[in-house]
Amino acid sequence: MTGYELSTSMSTDYFDEAAAAWDDEPRRVALARAIGETIVREVKPNRSMDILDYGCGTGLVSLFLLSHVRSVTGADSSPGMLDVLRSKIAQATVAGMRAILLDLERDPVPAERFHMIAVSMAMHHVAQIEQILRTFWQLLLPGGTLCIADLDPESGSFHAPQVAGRVHHHGFDREVLKHQLSAAGFTQTHDTTAITFTKPVADGREEEFSVFLIWAKRNASTGTTPPTG
């Protein structure tokens, strides 16, 4: 699972192979920057925060957010993507950033807890939305914030043919997702549009897409188990 085009439940071979050139696509870089800027503007992370970027890919959002927080843990299920991120960390001697192999649809929930979780363009590849939202609730410290950036509803043309068969959701209705967040124990749910852009689709047309940011709070209670529905 990686942000921008990857599934937590699919073979990561394609993405491992694509990782070295992943950042060469200007739209991908611009999208990551828009998401990062929207998180900073709306959620206002600060230097006391440790955050998890789940589905981090090559770390485009992670590294943008790093200058605003204390630490970022970039998590992905693609070793190739993580190799690129680790190379960036090493080359820039970046402090406060690490990369870990993690697939929350399969792996045990880590023991570490975070002030914020960012999930950028990865949720539409997750089969069990309710399950992973409850996992995010567990991973947040009381009072922590979950930020989800993903596609508004689209026709199914967003993804390249080699990935399209592994997409579980052709975008999300914001109100439905906010209801799912509430059911998973989150409160103070808000949304905004992070970016609207056009890109070529399979039949050669240019099509317009929009990406939202939804953010919500885990309440400050000391409980350790999220609601079950």
Protein Blocks (a to p, Z undefined) as FASTA:
>chain_A
ZZhiacfkbcfklmmmmmmmmmmpmklmmmmmmmmmmmmmmnopafkbccddehklnomm
mmmmmmmmmbdcdddfbfklmmmmmmmmmmnopghiacddddfklmccdfbdcfbdcdeh
klmmpfblmlmmmmmmmmpcghiacddddddddehlmpcfklmmmcfbgcjafklmmmmm
mmnopahiacddfbdcddddfkopacddddddddddddfbfbfbdceZZ
